[in-house]
Amino acid sequence: MPFDVFFYAFMGVFFMRTTLDIDEELVREVMRAAKAKTKKGAIVTALKEYLKATRRQELRDMIGAYDEFDLSLEELEIMRHGG
């Protein structure tokens, strides 16, 4: 698996250029699901969605540790959006 990494900065934000061997059909499937026009867009979307799902699971695990916490996920979403 080739793996080349290059770093560059733009306005204080670091970007990384990486070469990876990824299943082409998997990338096309993610592009369709994410409605992404580029491979980069699909991969960035997939990474962000993965992180969101992981954070949601961590929150569920943490909330599950509190017996008095009786709000549903829907109620939490309403609170989050100021409703």
C-alpha positions as CSV (number, residue, x, y, z in Angstrom):
1,M,0.0,0.0,0.0
2,P,1.7,3.3,-1.0
3,F,1.6,6.0,1.6
4,D,3.1,9.3,0.8
5,V,2.4,12.3,3.1
6,F,3.0,15.9,2.3
7,F,2.1,18.8,4.6
8,Y,1.5,22.4,3.6
9,A,-0.1,25.3,5.4
10,F,-2.6,27.9,4.3
11,M,-3.6,30.7,6.6
12,G,-2.4,28.6,9.6
13,V,-4.4,25.5,8.7
14,F,-2.4,22.4,7.9
15,F,-3.4,20.1,5.0
16,M,-2.1,16.7,4.3
17,R,-1.7,15.1,0.8
18,T,-1.8,11.3,1.1
19,T,-1.6,8.6,-1.5
20,L,-3.6,5.5,-0.6
21,D,-4.8,2.3,-2.3
22,I,-8.6,2.3,-1.7
23,D,-11.1,0.0,-3.3
24,E,-12.4,2.0,-6.3
25,E,-15.9,0.6,-6.1
26,L,-16.1,1.5,-2.4
27,V,-15.1,5.1,-3.3
28,R,-17.7,5.3,-6.1
29,E,-20.4,4.0,-3.7
30,V,-19.5,6.6,-1.1
31,M,-19.5,9.3,-3.8
32,R,-23.0,8.3,-4.8
33,A,-24.3,8.1,-1.2
34,A,-22.7,11.4,-0.3
35,K,-23.6,13.0,-3.6
36,A,-20.0,14.0,-3.9
37,K,-18.6,15.2,-7.2
38,T,-15.0,14.3,-6.3
39,K,-13.2,11.4,-4.6
40,K,-11.7,13.9,-2.1
41,G,-15.2,15.2,-1.3
42,A,-16.5,11.7,-0.7
43,I,-13.6,10.8,1.6
44,V,-13.8,14.0,3.6
45,T,-17.6,13.5,4.0
46,A,-17.1,9.9,5.0
47,L,-14.5,10.8,7.6
48,K,-16.6,13.6,9.1
49,E,-19.7,11.3,9.3
50,Y,-17.6,8.6,10.9
51,L,-16.4,11.1,13.6
52,K,-20.0,12.3,14.2
53,A,-21.2,8.7,14.6
54,T,-18.3,8.0,17.0
55,R,-19.1,11.1,19.1
56,R,-22.8,10.3,19.2
57,Q,-21.9,6.8,20.4
58,E,-19.6,8.2,23.1
59,L,-22.4,10.6,24.2
60,R,-24.9,7.6,24.4
61,D,-22.4,5.7,26.4
62,M,-21.8,8.6,28.8
63,I,-25.6,9.3,29.1
64,G,-26.2,5.7,29.8
65,A,-24.0,6.0,32.9
66,Y,-26.5,8.4,34.5
67,D,-29.6,6.8,35.9
68,E,-31.4,10.1,36.5
69,F,-30.8,11.3,32.9
70,D,-34.2,10.5,31.3
71,L,-34.1,12.5,28.0
72,S,-34.5,10.8,24.7
73,L,-32.2,11.5,21.7
74,E,-35.1,13.4,20.1
75,E,-35.5,15.6,23.2
76,L,-31.8,16.3,23.2
77,E,-31.9,17.3,19.6
78,I,-34.8,19.7,20.3
79,M,-32.8,21.2,23.2
80,R,-29.7,21.5,21.0
81,H,-31.5,23.4,18.3
82,G,-33.2,25.8,20.8
83,G,-36.7,24.4,20.4
